[in-house]
Amino acid sequence: MTEKLTDLPQWKALEAHHAEFDKVNLRELFDTDPGRAERYFAQAGDLSVDYSKHLVSDETLRLLLDLAKARGVFELRDRMFAGEKVNLTEDRAVLHVALRAPATERIEVDGEDVVPAVHEVLHRMSAFASRVRSGEWTGATGKRIKTVVNIGIGGSDLGPAMAYEALRAYTKRDMQFRFVSNVDGADLYEATQDLDPEETLFVVSSKTFTTVETITNATSAKKWLLAGLGGDEAAIAKHFVAVSTNDKAVAEFGIDTENMFGFWDWVGGRYSYDSAIGLSLMIAIGPERFEEMLGGFHTVDQHFRTAPAERNLPLLMGLIGLWYRDFWDAQTLAVLPYSHYLSKFTAYLQQLDMESNGKSTRRDGEPVEWETGPIVWGTPGTNGQHAYYQLIHQGTALIPADFIGFDRAIEGTDPFGQQDALMANFFAQTEALAFGKTREQVQAEGVPAAQVPHRTFRGNHPTTTLTAPRLTPSVLGQLVALYEHKVFVQGAVWDIDSFDQWGVELGKVLAKKIEPELSSGGELHHDSSTNAAIERYRGDRAAK
Ligand SMILES: O=P(O)(O)OC[C@H]1O[C@H](O)[C@H](O)[C@@H](O)[C@@H]1O
């Protein structure tokens, strides 16, 4: 059994340090340390991270690194990269890093090198994506495919949907791409109501191929297609492909396993969009761009694996996040991308982070006695500035925030030159959050006395400034890998299994039980609140 985190001398040292540090503010830290911005800066690939606007000192960082060392974070990292079964509760290896390993690398699971199989699937995906893009692959009536509809949920939706949006500027513009996830029939309805079945390809993405939402939507999509194509079952082979680890279930569903792209149980759903789960994305951006993206992931994998602790970005970001979560009681992390293309990035991170580290049981089964994963939230700047930034600036909660921005717009996407207006806000917000505006400054502006307290900004709000030259497929891969490994670092220190997700099961099981009850009218055996709610639903349902 590993030693309890809060009993470690390194933890206690951080507690004592926090008690002292509590009184320090960012203004002072910058005033007394001119080298701060230069020192608290690190790079990985194209990503530059300035972490100087955090409530940390050299001593904080030293203590946090000591804690990571005491917790064996790098040992666990090496075991993950070596294909050991670090997902304890599911007894599985955790090898999303193998999905972007070059063909020359060797990574073994149970004595077998998995890299050749990864590249074999990538080749099949590339061949298929190229055929769809060129029009060589046609629908059953010989028409070329104009729309690809990805059906999946969770990791089988958020990743490809986020990356499609992020890389939209690189997509094949004469095709359309849609992502259907919700079991609410409106999702599939809206995605298909203006489509021609003859020109539509469904990519059914599900690691398990048992997820109710996905199977329900895929079954309905099949009905929609058959209704549109005169009921010809043979048409399915030209309009449905599957991405899954479960060939048996794919075949049972009626998709030829010839048209299936596989992956492996050592790829977690939320770590999977660089596997075959990215097929719809690959059709959208083309195999070469997809490969560039994988290269970006690999760059940061290598960084995480080899960069010294003091410069290791996933390690630093993980530890700084933990500092706020455990010692400052910050409950949330805002992730604020200043790029419209990253509009789904934070939603994607919510699954990555919250499904990984939203745990309260240690790896040995005992309850944790410290805080674990934060609530991750946020939307692209500048929109959030006109909505909820008020609370970040002047509310009572401490909300550390990651600001993500780019030096240049993607070529051709800013024809009227608005990038400076966007990035001026990016820089302004982190400056305002850190340094605020003192009472004296407000008074000196001649503000009426009664308004002074309301117009004062206490500042001292910590932010990370993460920038890259431009949002490219490679940079997107780098960003995602950075957050993947950051989440890993935190889970390792917190001593939780970041790679299972038992917390999603209970609701699924209950929904299965309740669904037939909604139409049956039989006696209900839930609590009184649930019984009454179902009765009301039954009444309204019958009235329609
Ligand atoms: O890909 P699938 O097997 O359909 O799973 C889809 C999603 O649903 C599950 O409930 C898990 O919580 C997610 O981690 C997973 O990504």
The ligand as a Gaussian input file, in Angstrom:
#p B3LYP/6-31G(d) Opt

LIG

0 1
 O      -17.311000       4.263000     -27.379000
 P      -18.366000       3.697000     -26.524000
 O      -18.068000       2.306000     -26.064000
 O      -19.715000       3.781000     -27.209000
 O      -18.461000       4.554000     -25.224000
 C      -18.842000       5.889000     -25.237000
 C      -18.653000       6.553000     -23.887000
 O      -19.600000       6.054000     -22.977000
 C      -19.258000       5.556000     -21.709000
 O      -20.373000       5.652000     -20.880000
 C      -18.040000       6.133000     -21.049000
 O      -18.363000       6.892000     -19.924000
 C      -17.186000       6.967000     -21.956000
 O      -15.872000       6.907000     -21.484000
 C      -17.237000       6.494000     -23.383000
 O      -16.399000       7.304000     -24.165000

